[in-house]
């Protein structure tokens, strides 16, 4: 999960999974900064405006308003640039209510524009301290983001009998839900993704149900994804309408790729 958050969407080849993530970042990315920068710039055209937007999205929640604010650009300029980045295949847009959010098409590109590109001067000069400090403070956020994306992919595979035809996250000005999906039979599925080092309790399900009610989503199926697992009380509630998944379930994604 950690390595996919960094290298996902690339053809890096074999990576030594016994090494610590930042050690791999240093040797495989930062030490080869100039070469990778050229490859990324070829993908994005290297335009500073585009890079400001990508860094703003990578370091924030991806919503257009907050991204443009971070990039210090107007909405008109930002929307035109975002459309062009979508055409280049770097990002895509996801809609919810009256708002749009930037989604990166490859985890590595998001990682690059959050941890490397904004701190390029130090990296260029061989000083990785700023990158390491940011990595140690913020990498957990990135794992959570990737965990949510992979949870969505696993959910698609789990619903073979009643395939999912629409899947995204839901947000409005008050509520955010990690997974909001509809199946072929028009059942509404909502989900919570929690990459934490503690077992999830019944309160996680209760909060998810409350959010769905407040958002008026009329959910029939609730799914919860956890890094570690669940309390006995929550496991006892598992049913056809309450589905629980842990990291071991994600092996299905790897097996299906073989």
Helices and strands as residue ranges (DSSP letters): H 2-7, H 21-24, I 25-30, H 33-44, H 48-58, H 64-71, H 75-88, E 91-96, E 99-104, H 107-111, I 112-116, G 117-119, H 120-124, H 129-158, E 164-171, E 176-183, E 188-194, H 202-214, E 221-226, H 232-235, E 242-245, G 247-250, H 251-257
